[in-house]
Amino acid sequence: MSVPSVDDEVAPGVPACRGVDPELFFALGQGGGEGPRVRAAKRVCQDCPVREACLRAAVLQEEEYGIWGGLTPEERRRLHEQSRALLALGENAARVLDELLLSGGTLHGRQRPAAVLVLLARGWSERDVADALGIEYASLRAARDTARLVLWYCRVVGRRLPSWADARPEWSGAGRIGGRGSGGTLGIGRAEDADVGRSGRPA
């Protein structure tokens, strides 16, 4: 198994996992469920000064196992899929969205986060966006939060963002990992819905 390292990253600070048993970060249960040890590992990552460098190294080296940068393998996979869906429209997102709104067409779940960001960037209120897209306010907020998390992921791993997504840099802050309660869950939904070393010397 490859072991990502942040040694080559420009990431000042001492990793929060230094001195922590590396096995804690590979304690995923059957099916990737989040047990107490997984939540404990995420809490370690929560305020780590090298969290982003850790995640970037794991993504670039296609690490399939363990918690890196506070994300489980399943969360990394979902963010990868969601980032592809969000960026697929590229610079044409605004035009595609306008055509959908004018024609009364259906907005696919994978397009929803991008559509929400485009309309918010235009200065629309969240209530107006929800009405325009024909979705519940709770679904609007879920899509918005998913989009912000995906933008953060894209910036961390070095993906180029279209101008409409790059217009509001404050959107790409992941904030505290585990923002939905003390368990450390990121709340990364299915793409269709919302839409560094650990070898004796933790990095």
C-alpha positions in Angstrom: 0.0 0.0 0.0 1.4 3.4 -0.9 1.9 5.9 1.8 1.2 9.5 0.9 3.5 12.1 2.4 3.3 15.8 2.9 7.0 16.2 3.1 7.2 18.0 -0.2 4.1 20.2 0.5 4.4 23.8 1.6 2.4 23.2 4.7 3.7 24.8 7.9 2.7 23.4 11.3 2.9 20.1 13.1 0.4 17.5 11.8 -2.3 16.9 14.4 -1.9 13.1 14.0 1.7 13.1 15.0 2.0 10.7 17.9 -1.4 9.2 17.3 -1.6 5.5 16.6 -1.7 5.2 12.7 -4.2 2.3 13.0 -6.8 4.8 14.1 -6.9 6.2 10.6 -7.5 2.7 9.0 -10.3 1.7 11.4 -13.1 1.8 8.8 -15.8 -0.8 9.5 -17.4 -3.2 7.1 -18.8 -1.3 4.2 -17.0 1.9 5.3 -19.3 2.7 8.1 -18.4 5.3 10.7 -17.8 3.8 14.1 -16.4 5.5 17.2 -12.8 5.1 16.0 -13.5 6.7 12.6 -15.2 9.6 14.3 -12.2 9.9 16.6 -9.8 10.0 13.6 -11.9 12.7 12.0 -11.7 14.8 15.2 -7.9 14.6 15.0 -8.0 15.9 11.4 -10.6 18.6 12.2 -8.3 21.5 13.0 -5.0 20.0 11.6 -2.8 22.7 10.0 -1.8 20.3 7.2 -5.2 18.8 6.6 -5.4 20.1 3.0 -1.8 19.0 2.1 -2.7 15.6 3.5 -5.8 15.3 1.4 -4.0 16.5 -1.7 -1.2 14.0 -1.3 -3.7 11.1 -0.8 -5.8 12.2 -3.9 -2.8 12.7 -6.1 -1.5 9.3 -5.2 -4.9 7.7 -5.5 -4.9 6.3 -1.9 -7.7 3.8 -1.6 -7.6 3.2 2.1 -7.7 5.2 5.3 -8.7 8.6 6.4 -6.7 11.4 4.9 -7.4 15.1 5.5 -10.5 14.1 7.5 -12.1 12.2 4.6 -12.9 8.5 4.3 -12.4 6.6 1.0 -16.1 6.8 0.3 -16.2 10.6 1.0 -13.2 11.1 -1.3 -14.9 9.0 -4.0 -18.1 11.0 -3.7 -16.3 14.3 -3.8 -14.4 13.2 -6.9 -17.7 12.3 -8.7 -19.4 15.4 -7.5 -16.5 17.6 -8.6 -16.6 16.1 -12.1 -20.4 16.7 -12.3 -20.1 20.3 -11.0 -17.3 21.2 -13.4 -18.7 19.3 -16.4 -20.7 22.3 -17.5 -17.6 24.5 -17.5 -18.0 28.1 -18.6 -21.3 27.1 -20.3 -23.1 26.6 -17.0 -24.8 30.0 -17.0 -26.1 29.5 -20.6 -27.3 26.0 -20.0 -29.1 27.1 -16.8 -30.8 30.0 -18.6 -32.0 27.7 -21.3 -33.4 25.3 -18.8 -35.2 28.0 -16.8 -36.7 29.5 -20.0 -37.8 26.2 -21.4 -39.1 24.8 -18.2 -36.7 21.9 -18.6 -35.7 19.5 -15.9 -32.6 20.1 -13.9 -30.8 16.9 -13.1 -29.6 16.3 -9.5 -26.0 16.3 -10.6 -26.5 19.8 -12.1 -28.1 21.2 -9.0 -25.1 22.4 -7.0 -23.7 24.2 -10.1 -27.0 25.8 -10.8 -27.3 27.0 -7.2 -23.9 28.6 -7.3 -24.6 30.3 -10.6 -27.8 31.9 -9.3 -26.3 32.9 -6.0 -23.4 34.5 -7.8 -25.9 36.6 -9.7 -27.2 38.0 -6.4 -30.3 35.9 -6.1 -31.6 35.1 -2.6 -31.7 31.5 -1.5 -35.5 31.6 -1.4 -35.6 32.9 -5.0 -33.2 30.2 -6.2 -35.3 27.5 -4.5 -38.4 28.8 -6.2 -36.8 29.1 -9.6 -35.4 25.5 -9.5 -38.6 24.1 -8.0 -37.0 22.6 -5.0 -37.6 22.7 -1.3 -35.5 25.2 0.7 -33.8 22.3 2.6 -32.8 20.8 -0.8 -31.4 24.2 -1.8 -29.3 24.5 1.3 -28.0 20.9 0.8 -27.0 21.6 -2.8 -25.3 24.8 -1.7 -23.4 23.1 1.0 -22.4 20.3 -1.3 -21.2 22.7 -3.9 -19.1 24.7 -1.4 -17.5 21.5 -0.2 -16.8 20.4 -3.8 -15.2 23.7 -4.6 -13.0 23.3 -1.5 -12.0 19.9 -2.7 -11.3 21.1 -6.2 -9.0 23.9 -4.9 -7.2 21.5 -2.6 -6.4 19.0 -5.3 -5.6 21.7 -7.9 -8.5 21.5 -10.3 -9.2 24.6 -12.4 -12.5 26.2 -11.7 -14.7 28.0 -14.2 -15.2 31.7 -13.6 -18.7 31.3 -12.2 -17.4 29.0 -9.5 -14.3 31.1 -8.8 -16.3 34.3 -8.3 -16.9 33.8 -4.6 -13.7 32.5 -3.0 -15.4 32.4 0.4 -17.5 29.5 -0.9 -14.6 27.2 -1.0 -13.8 27.1 2.7 -14.5 23.7 4.1 -14.6 25.1 7.6 -14.5 22.6 10.4 -14.6 19.0 9.4 -17.4 17.5 11.2 -19.6 20.6 10.9 -22.7 18.4 11.4 -22.3 17.4 14.9 -19.5 16.0 17.0 -19.2 12.8 15.0 -17.1 14.4 12.3 -19.5 13.7 9.5 -19.0 15.9 6.5 -22.6 15.4 5.2 -21.5 14.5 1.7 -24.6 13.2 0.0 -24.9 11.0 -3.0 -23.9 12.8 -6.2 -27.4 12.4 -7.6 -29.0 13.9 -4.5 -27.1 17.0 -4.2 -26.3 17.5 -7.0 0.3 12.0 5.5 2.1 9.3 6.1 0.7 6.8 8.6 3.8 4.6 8.8 5.1 5.2 12.3 5.5 8.9 11.5 2.1 10.3 10.8 2.2 13.2 8.4 
